[in-house]
Amino acid sequence: MIFKVLYQKLQEEAPVREHTSSLYLEADSIQDAREKLSERNINIEYIHALDGAHLAYEKRSENFELESL
């Protein structure tokens, strides 16, 4: 399954919408996605599972690039 992860670039940074970044990754579950990202120094705000029309919409975005972890 493909997940969209919203995060702050620094772990100690408070969530601010204007500074939120996103990435896309393939994982078996939200917990698996968190484990794959555990070594990065980021503050994960939200992990959203993408499927169907939502996934198709995100794939049309110029920022869609699946992370390989």
ZIBELFEN-V867592 format. One record per run of one state. SS is the DSSP state (a for helix, b for strand, c for the rest). FROM is the first residue (numbers start at 0). TO is the last residue. If there is no record, write none. Layout:
ss=[SS:SS]
from=[FROM:FROM]
to=[TO:TO]
This chain:
ss=[c:b:c:a:c:b:c:a:c:b:c:a:c:b:c]
from=[0:1:8:16:19:20:26:29:37:42:50:51:60:65:67]
to=[0:7:15:18:19:25:28:36:41:49:50:59:64:66:68]
